[in-house]
Amino acid sequence: MKRTLLFLLAGTALTLSAQEGTAWVAGHVGQTMFESDSKLKDKLHYGIGLGHWYTDTWGLDIRALRSKLQADLPGAPSANETHTLISGLYNLRPGADNWYPYIAAGLGGTNVGTPYSGTGDATTRLNYHAGLGLMGKPAENFLLDLSGKAVRVELPKSRTEYLATLGLGYTWGGGKKALPAPAPAPVPEPKPEPKPEPKPEPVAPPPPPPPPPAPEPPKEIAKPVPPPPPPPPPAKIVLDEAVLHFANGKAELGPDAKAAIQKVADGLKAYKGDYTLVVSGHTSSIGGKALNKSLSKLRADAVANVLIDSGVPAHRVGTVGVGPDKPIADNATKDGQAKNRRVEIDVKINDGKAEVRKTETGTVDTAPAPKPPAKKKVVK
């Protein structure tokens, strides 16, 4: 115990800032703990070591640690055990200015005396070891090292020992890298001397004022011109609606019908107000009601497609198939049936800035009995 205290007082503290070229020598003291199945008592160990950092990251540590071996039995004999540990060091905080952790691993030799060597004499066996440590520098040139290692000893019966060690020592070499000298401050340029202000030239006295002009003869006062009359209010735009007639069972448009639709489209394209179109298809009462409903929708879609192709925006055009539900003439006569086979284009003015007039094409002669119409692509 006295020898241990001497090592503690002689070492007093370690630290390095892990830098290339730093070296140290230290005394060590700690506790050796054995595996439970080895039946050996935990004992104090002590020793000496030295080391060197070759770079900011890699270094070498060599230490010799001695302890007692004694069985955990009353009156059991004891023997000496000395570990020589050669460890490579890997710094986990390269270039740190204060405390930094490291990893240690390496090989070494363990000398064990009688009776724990397994032979009649002392013997030396290979060991390999690994562990973690922490170095620091509490004062200039003094080292403090805390480490824990597991040492595997290859004796006739191999065992693992655990070493917790405190090291105190002296360090030298290395040192912080010098910082580059600051750039010299720029020399201020001399201020230019102020130029003397020119002396003011003498100012000549102003010339005498000219005599006042002779008074002009009085002018006749012009009579005020009356403002022009306001322009007459613009006449309302006249838009066209249309009533188009179809042959019996047909949805095709004739030349007169297409001309009437074009006239409606031309007026609407020039109109800047807000409007919508409702294109409604109608049929006579000849044929089934479902067939007439479909035929009336086809007629309305055919007219709507011509309007859209002529430049009327599609979102302003709506179509509806009414069928025979709203006749305008008597379906008992052929003339009334012809008038009922129609499409009406109704213009809905939303801002009241236009007038609407209706155009109606002539009726179409009766065609043969209606057949189911072919389906057409309709823009809705």
Rosetta blueprint (number, residue, H / E / L):
1 M L
2 K H
3 R H
4 T H
5 L H
6 L H
7 F H
8 L H
9 L H
10 A H
11 G H
12 T L
13 A L
14 L L
15 T L
16 L L
17 S L
18 A L
19 Q L
20 E L
21 G L
22 T L
23 A E
24 W E
25 V E
26 A E
27 G E
28 H E
29 V E
30 G E
31 Q E
32 T E
33 M E
34 F E
35 E L
36 S H
37 D H
38 S H
39 K L
40 L E
41 K L
42 D L
43 K E
44 L E
45 H E
46 Y E
47 G E
48 I E
49 G E
50 L E
51 G E
52 H E
53 W E
54 Y L
55 T L
56 D L
57 T L
58 W E
59 G E
60 L E
61 D E
62 I E
63 R E
64 A E
65 L E
66 R E
67 S E
68 K E
69 L E
70 Q E
71 A E
72 D L
73 L L
74 P L
75 G L
76 A L
77 P L
78 S E
79 A E
80 N E
81 E E
82 T E
83 H E
84 T E
85 L E
86 I E
87 S E
88 G E
89 L E
90 Y E
91 N E
92 L L
93 R L
94 P L
95 G L
96 A L
97 D L
98 N L
99 W L
100 Y E
101 P E
102 Y E
103 I E
104 A E
105 A E
106 G E
107 L E
108 G E
109 G E
110 T E
111 N E
112 V E
113 G L
114 T L
115 P L
116 Y L
117 S L
118 G L
119 T L
120 G L
121 D L
122 A L
123 T E
124 T E
125 R E
126 L E
127 N E
128 Y E
129 H E
130 A E
131 G E
132 L E
133 G E
134 L E
135 M E
136 G E
137 K L
138 P L
139 A L
140 E L
141 N L
142 F E
143 L E
144 L E
145 D E
146 L E
147 S E
148 G E
149 K E
150 A E
151 V E
152 R E
153 V E
154 E L
155 L L
156 P L
157 K L
158 S L
159 R E
160 T E
161 E E
162 Y E
163 L E
164 A E
165 T E
166 L E
167 G E
168 L E
169 G E
170 Y E
171 T E
172 W E
173 G L
174 G L
175 G L
176 K L
177 K L
178 A L
179 L L
180 P L
181 A L
182 P L
183 A L
184 P L
185 A L
186 P L
187 V L
188 P L
189 E L
190 P L
191 K L
192 P L
193 E L
194 P L
195 K L
196 P L
197 E L
198 P L
199 K L
200 P L
201 E L
202 P L
203 V L
204 A L
205 P L
206 P L
207 P L
208 P L
209 P L
210 P L
211 P L
212 P L
213 P L
214 A L
215 P L
216 E L
217 P L
218 P L
219 K L
220 E L
221 I L
222 A L
223 K L
224 P L
225 V L
226 P L
227 P L
228 P L
229 P L
230 P L
231 P L
232 P L
233 P L
234 P L
235 A L
236 K L
237 I E
238 V E
239 L E
240 D E
241 E E
242 A E
243 V E
244 L E
245 H E
246 F L
247 A L
248 N L
249 G L
250 K L
251 A L
252 E L
253 L L
254 G L
255 P H
256 D H
257 A H
258 K H
259 A H
260 A H
261 I H
262 Q H
263 K H
264 V H
265 A H
266 D H
267 G H
268 L H
269 K H
270 A H
271 Y L
272 K L
273 G L
274 D L
275 Y E
276 T E
277 L E
278 V E
279 V E
280 S E
281 G E
282 H E
283 T L
284 S L
285 S L
286 I L
287 G L
288 G L
289 K H
290 A H
291 L H
292 N H
293 K H
294 S H
295 L H
296 S H
297 K H
298 L H
299 R H
300 A H
301 D H
302 A H
303 V H
304 A H
305 N H
306 V H
307 L H
308 I H
309 D H
310 S L
311 G L
312 V L
313 P L
314 A H
315 H H
316 R H
317 V E
318 G E
319 T E
320 V E
321 G E
322 V E
323 G E
324 P L
325 D L
326 K L
327 P L
328 I L
329 A L
330 D L
331 N L
332 A L
333 T L
334 K H
335 D H
336 G H
337 Q H
338 A H
339 K H
340 N H
341 R L
342 R E
343 V E
344 E E
345 I E
346 D E
347 V E
348 K E
349 I E
350 N L
351 D L
352 G L
353 K L
354 A E
355 E E
356 V E
357 R E
358 K E
359 T E
360 E E
361 T L
362 G L
363 T L
364 V L
365 D L
366 T L
367 A L
368 P L
369 A L
370 P L
371 K L
372 P L
373 P L
374 A L
375 K L
376 K L
377 K L
378 V L
379 V L
380 K L
